[in-house]
């Protein structure tokens, strides 16, 4: 099997579709997280500006949660790539080299 055959194989196409699907889902979740926070600020200012102690409002921990959420989504992709995508890509590479 040549590299060209590998690129045209159904296994490689399936792997590429799977990577796109995971990437799009995580991107959509990130957009919901970020834009949900922005929309919340725009539409419910009273909630976001409600005091949480003397000097902090609810907007600060919510903003921090957005940042932590973005890190968590990035970590989820890295874990998925390391456990699923990279081993499968390596298996396909070895298959192409053997044939």
N, CA and C atoms as an extended XYZ file, in Angstrom:
297
Properties=species:S:1:pos:R:3:atomname:S:1:resname:S:1:resid:I:1 pbc="F F F"
N         0.851       -1.180        0.000 N   UNK     1
C         0.000        0.000        0.000 CA  UNK     1
C         0.890        1.234        0.000 C   UNK     1
N         0.677        2.101       -0.932 N   UNK     2
C         1.451        3.338       -0.981 CA  UNK     2
C         0.792        4.379       -0.072 C   UNK     2
N         1.516        5.457        0.131 N   UNK     3
C         0.949        6.536        0.947 CA  UNK     3
C        -0.295        7.118        0.282 C   UNK     3
N        -0.297        7.153       -1.016 N   UNK     4
C        -1.465        7.656       -1.751 CA  UNK     4
C        -2.664        6.736       -1.521 C   UNK     4
N        -2.411        5.426       -1.538 N   UNK     5
C        -3.491        4.475       -1.255 CA  UNK     5
C        -4.011        4.648        0.169 C   UNK     5
N        -3.088        4.889        1.095 N   UNK     6
C        -3.496        5.107        2.484 CA  UNK     6
C        -4.384        6.338        2.597 C   UNK     6
N        -3.984        7.426        1.951 N   UNK     7
C        -4.782        8.654        2.012 CA  UNK     7
C        -6.165        8.476        1.403 C   UNK     7
N        -6.297        7.560        0.469 N   UNK     8
C        -7.587        7.309       -0.176 CA  UNK     8
C        -8.364        6.160        0.479 C   UNK     8
N        -7.814        5.556        1.517 N   UNK     9
C        -8.451        4.396        2.136 CA  UNK     9
C        -9.639        4.797        3.007 C   UNK     9
N       -10.608        3.900        3.145 N   UNK    10
C       -11.763        4.179        4.012 CA  UNK    10
C       -11.373        4.345        5.482 C   UNK    10
N       -10.349        3.615        5.934 N   UNK    11
C        -9.909        3.743        7.327 CA  UNK    11
C        -9.386        5.145        7.619 C   UNK    11
N        -8.591        5.679        6.692 N   UNK    12
C        -8.053        7.022        6.880 CA  UNK    12
C        -9.176        8.056        6.820 C   UNK    12
N       -10.094        7.883        5.889 N   UNK    13
C       -11.232        8.807        5.781 CA  UNK    13
C       -12.068        8.784        7.056 C   UNK    13
N       -12.257        7.602        7.635 N   UNK    14
C       -13.023        7.462        8.880 CA  UNK    14
C       -12.303        8.189       10.021 C   UNK    14
N       -10.978        8.050       10.083 N   UNK    15
C       -10.199        8.715       11.127 CA  UNK    15
C       -10.294       10.235       10.979 C   UNK    15
N       -10.205       10.725        9.773 N   UNK    16
C       -10.303       12.165        9.532 CA  UNK    16
C       -11.691       12.673        9.910 C   UNK    16
N       -12.746       11.944        9.546 N   UNK    17
C       -14.119       12.345        9.913 CA  UNK    17
C       -14.287       12.376       11.431 C   UNK    17
N       -13.722       11.389       12.093 N   UNK    18
C       -13.821       11.327       13.547 CA  UNK    18
C       -13.116       12.512       14.197 C   UNK    18
N       -11.936       12.853       13.685 N   UNK    19
C       -11.210       14.008       14.229 CA  UNK    19
C       -12.000       15.288       14.022 C   UNK    19
N       -12.590       15.461       12.840 N   UNK    20
C       -13.406       16.645       12.574 CA  UNK    20
C       -14.612       16.703       13.501 C   UNK    20
N       -15.252       15.558       13.709 N   UNK    21
C       -16.435       15.516       14.576 CA  UNK    21
C       -16.066       15.925       16.005 C   UNK    21
N       -14.986       15.369       16.534 N   UNK    22
C       -14.549       15.723       17.882 CA  UNK    22
C       -14.191       17.205       17.947 C   UNK    22
N       -13.456       17.686       16.962 N   UNK    23
C       -13.056       19.089       16.934 CA  UNK    23
C       -14.263       20.022       16.867 C   UNK    23
N       -15.239       19.685       16.047 N   UNK    24
C       -16.420       20.540       15.920 CA  UNK    24
C       -17.263       20.542       17.189 C   UNK    24
N       -17.398       19.393       17.828 N   UNK    25
C       -18.154       19.337       19.086 CA  UNK    25
C       -17.469       20.179       20.156 C   UNK    25
N       -16.165       20.029       20.291 N   UNK    26
C       -15.443       20.803       21.299 CA  UNK    26
C       -15.460       22.294       20.974 C   UNK    26
N       -15.366       22.637       19.703 N   UNK    27
C       -15.448       24.046       19.306 CA  UNK    27
C       -16.824       24.611       19.617 C   UNK    27
N       -17.874       23.852       19.333 N   UNK    28
C       -19.234       24.299       19.640 CA  UNK    28
C       -19.403       24.509       21.143 C   UNK    28
N       -18.874       23.590       21.938 N   UNK    29
C       -18.956       23.747       23.396 CA  UNK    29
C       -18.208       24.997       23.866 C   UNK    29
N       -17.072       25.273       23.250 N   UNK    30
C       -16.309       26.457       23.604 CA  UNK    30
C       -17.079       27.730       23.253 C   UNK    30
N       -17.714       27.747       22.075 N   UNK    31
C       -18.532       28.899       21.685 CA  UNK    31
C       -19.689       29.091       22.654 C   UNK    31
N       -20.354       28.016       23.047 N   UNK    32
C       -21.459       28.107       24.003 CA  UNK    32
C       -20.951       28.681       25.325 C   UNK    32
N       -19.801       28.213       25.758 N   UNK    33
C       -19.223       28.688       27.007 CA  UNK    33
C       -18.909       30.185       26.942 C   UNK    33
N       -18.143       30.590       25.938 N   UNK    34
C       -17.749       31.997       25.822 CA  UNK    34
C       -18.939       32.909       25.537 C   UNK    34
N       -19.679       32.590       24.489 N   UNK    35
C       -20.774       33.475       24.102 CA  UNK    35
C       -21.932       33.395       25.083 C   UNK    35
N       -22.099       32.267       25.756 N   UNK    36
C       -23.098       32.192       26.816 CA  UNK    36
C       -22.778       33.173       27.933 C   UNK    36
N       -21.522       33.257       28.287 N   UNK    37
C       -21.099       34.209       29.314 CA  UNK    37
C       -21.324       35.641       28.838 C   UNK    37
N       -20.960       35.940       27.627 N   UNK    38
C       -21.141       37.294       27.081 CA  UNK    38
C       -22.625       37.646       27.013 C   UNK    38
N       -23.441       36.712       26.562 N   UNK    39
C       -24.888       36.958       26.478 CA  UNK    39
C       -25.479       37.128       27.874 C   UNK    39
N       -24.997       36.340       28.825 N   UNK    40
C       -25.460       36.492       30.202 CA  UNK    40
C       -25.141       37.883       30.737 C   UNK    40
N       -23.943       38.368       30.465 N   UNK    41
C       -23.566       39.719       30.891 CA  UNK    41
C       -24.485       40.749       30.237 C   UNK    41
N       -24.766       40.558       28.953 N   UNK    42
C       -25.573       41.530       28.223 CA  UNK    42
C       -27.046       41.507       28.635 C   UNK    42
N       -27.563       40.344       28.986 N   UNK    43
C       -29.000       40.234       29.232 CA  UNK    43
C       -29.385       40.197       30.705 C   UNK    43
N       -28.472       39.848       31.584 N   UNK    44
C       -28.806       39.740       33.003 CA  UNK    44
C       -27.707       40.382       33.841 C   UNK    44
N       -27.567       41.661       33.641 N   UNK    45
C       -26.510       42.395       34.327 CA  UNK    45
C       -26.686       42.353       35.849 C   UNK    45
N       -27.923       42.295       36.291 N   UNK    46
C       -28.187       42.265       37.738 CA  UNK    46
C       -27.584       41.021       38.387 C   UNK    46
N       -27.685       39.874       37.711 N   UNK    47
C       -27.112       38.644       38.255 CA  UNK    47
C       -25.591       38.717       38.308 C   UNK    47
N       -24.998       39.161       37.228 N   UNK    48
C       -23.538       39.195       37.134 CA  UNK    48
C       -22.947       40.230       38.080 C   UNK    48
N       -23.672       41.296       38.348 N   UNK    49
C       -23.144       42.351       39.214 CA  UNK    49
C       -23.542       42.157       40.673 C   UNK    49
N       -24.261       41.089       40.989 N   UNK    50
C       -24.631       40.801       42.376 CA  UNK    50
C       -23.372       40.517       43.188 C   UNK    50
N       -23.309       41.090       44.354 N   UNK    51
C       -22.120       40.961       45.206 CA  UNK    51
C       -21.988       39.567       45.791 C   UNK    51
N       -20.764       39.152       45.859 N   UNK    52
C       -20.384       37.879       46.465 CA  UNK    52
C       -19.302       38.226       47.481 C   UNK    52
N       -19.679       38.645       48.630 N   UNK    53
C       -18.720       39.165       49.591 CA  UNK    53
C       -18.631       40.675       49.455 C   UNK    53
N       -17.589       41.240       50.021 N   UNK    54
C       -17.449       42.697       50.024 CA  UNK    54
C       -16.964       43.271       48.702 C   UNK    54
N       -16.016       42.602       48.073 N   UNK    55
C       -15.371       43.221       46.916 CA  UNK    55
C       -15.573       42.481       45.600 C   UNK    55
N       -16.209       41.336       45.642 N   UNK    56
C       -16.313       40.536       44.416 CA  UNK    56
C       -17.769       40.401       43.996 C   UNK    56
N       -17.978       40.365       42.677 N   UNK    57
C       -19.302       40.111       42.134 CA  UNK    57
C       -19.328       38.714       41.515 C   UNK    57
N       -20.516       38.240       41.184 N   UNK    58
C       -20.657       36.920       40.577 CA  UNK    58
C       -19.952       36.848       39.213 C   UNK    58
N       -19.779       37.969       38.554 N   UNK    59
C       -19.137       37.974       37.238 CA  UNK    59
C       -17.703       37.482       37.258 C   UNK    59
N       -17.007       37.724       38.346 N   UNK    60
C       -15.595       37.323       38.436 CA  UNK    60
C       -15.453       35.798       38.477 C   UNK    60
N       -16.126       35.085       39.382 N   UNK    61
C       -15.988       33.626       39.336 CA  UNK    61
C       -16.577       33.015       38.069 C   UNK    61
N       -17.603       33.643       37.518 N   UNK    62
C       -18.145       33.130       36.248 CA  UNK    62
C       -17.114       33.277       35.127 C   UNK    62
N       -16.434       34.409       35.074 N   UNK    63
C       -15.376       34.601       34.084 CA  UNK    63
C       -14.234       33.619       34.276 C   UNK    63
N       -13.885       33.385       35.536 N   UNK    64
C       -12.831       32.395       35.827 CA  UNK    64
C       -13.289       31.001       35.399 C   UNK    64
N       -14.573       30.702       35.588 N   UNK    65
C       -15.106       29.400       35.171 CA  UNK    65
C       -15.040       29.236       33.655 C   UNK    65
N       -15.232       30.324       32.923 N   UNK    66
C       -15.102       30.264       31.467 CA  UNK    66
C       -13.670       29.890       31.077 C   UNK    66
N       -12.712       30.503       31.736 N   UNK    67
C       -11.308       30.208       31.441 CA  UNK    67
C       -10.979       28.760       31.802 C   UNK    67
N       -11.399       28.313       32.969 N   UNK    68
C       -11.147       26.932       33.388 CA  UNK    68
C       -11.860       25.961       32.444 C   UNK    68
N       -13.065       26.325       32.014 N   UNK    69
C       -13.793       25.490       31.056 CA  UNK    69
C       -13.047       25.352       29.735 C   UNK    69
N       -12.461       26.447       29.267 N   UNK    70
C       -11.671       26.392       28.030 CA  UNK    70
C       -10.468       25.474       28.202 C   UNK    70
N        -9.817       25.549       29.357 N   UNK    71
C        -8.694       24.645       29.639 CA  UNK    71
C        -9.165       23.197       29.663 C   UNK    71
N       -10.319       22.966       30.274 N   UNK    72
C       -10.857       21.599       30.365 CA  UNK    72
C       -11.175       21.042       28.974 C   UNK    72
N       -11.733       21.868       28.103 N   UNK    73
C       -12.021       21.410       26.742 CA  UNK    73
C       -10.731       21.105       25.986 C   UNK    73
N        -9.717       21.941       26.184 N   UNK    74
C        -8.418       21.680       25.562 CA  UNK    74
C        -7.827       20.377       26.087 C   UNK    74
N        -7.913       20.177       27.390 N   UNK    75
C        -7.400       18.941       27.991 CA  UNK    75
C        -8.159       17.726       27.462 C   UNK    75
N        -9.469       17.862       27.288 N   UNK    76
C       -10.274       16.757       26.755 CA  UNK    76
C        -9.798       16.387       25.351 C   UNK    76
N        -9.500       17.395       24.527 N   UNK    77
C        -9.015       17.106       23.177 CA  UNK    77
C        -7.648       16.420       23.223 C   UNK    77
N        -6.762       16.902       24.078 N   UNK    78
C        -5.422       16.320       24.178 CA  UNK    78
C        -5.506       14.860       24.627 C   UNK    78
N        -6.350       14.592       25.615 N   UNK    79
C        -6.515       13.215       26.089 CA  UNK    79
C        -7.065       12.341       24.971 C   UNK    79
N        -8.095       12.830       24.287 N   UNK    80
C        -8.669       12.055       23.174 CA  UNK    80
C        -7.619       11.808       22.089 C   UNK    80
N        -6.883       12.838       21.721 N   UNK    81
C        -5.875       12.693       20.667 CA  UNK    81
C        -4.797       11.693       21.076 C   UNK    81
N        -4.354       11.768       22.321 N   UNK    82
C        -3.304       10.853       22.780 CA  UNK    82
C        -3.784        9.411       22.875 C   UNK    82
N        -5.026        9.218       23.274 N   UNK    83
C        -5.535        7.860       23.487 CA  UNK    83
C        -6.142        7.227       22.247 C   UNK    83
N        -6.717        8.034       21.368 N   UNK    84
C        -7.458        7.480       20.235 CA  UNK    84
C        -6.816        7.841       18.899 C   UNK    84
N        -6.677        9.137       18.641 N   UNK    85
C        -6.254        9.591       17.310 CA  UNK    85
C        -4.808        9.206       16.998 C   UNK    85
N        -3.893        9.556       17.880 N   UNK    86
C        -2.474        9.292       17.607 CA  UNK    86
C        -2.164        7.803       17.420 C   UNK    86
N        -2.670        6.906       18.292 N   UNK    87
C        -2.397        5.482       18.058 CA  UNK    87
C        -2.972        4.977       16.731 C   UNK    87
N        -4.150        5.436       16.376 N   UNK    88
C        -4.749        4.995       15.108 CA  UNK    88
C        -3.967        5.546       13.912 C   UNK    88
N        -3.544        6.807       13.999 N   UNK    89
C        -2.731        7.390       12.926 CA  UNK    89
C        -1.404        6.644       12.790 C   UNK    89
N        -0.811        6.300       13.915 N   UNK    90
C         0.449        5.549       13.879 CA  UNK    90
C         0.244        4.157       13.286 C   UNK    90
N        -0.853        3.509       13.641 N   UNK    91
C        -1.160        2.187       13.083 CA  UNK    91
C        -1.306        2.273       11.562 C   UNK    91
N        -1.975        3.293       11.079 N   UNK    92
C        -2.136        3.459        9.628 CA  UNK    92
C        -0.798        3.759        8.958 C   UNK    92
N         0.041        4.560        9.610 N   UNK    93
C         1.374        4.852        9.061 CA  UNK    93
C         2.211        3.582        8.928 C   UNK    93
N         2.192        2.771        9.971 N   UNK    94
C         2.948        1.506        9.937 CA  UNK    94
C         2.416        0.578        8.881 C   UNK    94
N         1.117        0.550        8.733 N   UNK    95
C         0.489       -0.284        7.701 CA  UNK    95
C         0.968        0.145        6.314 C   UNK    95
N         1.035        1.429        6.068 N   UNK    96
C         1.479        1.931        4.774 CA  UNK    96
C         2.959        1.631        4.544 C   UNK    96
N         3.759        1.690        5.594 N   UNK    97
C         5.191        1.404        5.440 CA  UNK    97
C         5.469       -0.072        5.178 C   UNK    97
N         4.654       -0.954        5.762 N   UNK    98
C         4.864       -2.388        5.579 CA  UNK    98
C         4.475       -2.856        4.181 C   UNK    98
N         3.499       -2.206        3.608 N   UNK    99
C         3.007       -2.676        2.317 CA  UNK    99
C         3.589       -1.928        1.156 C   UNK    99
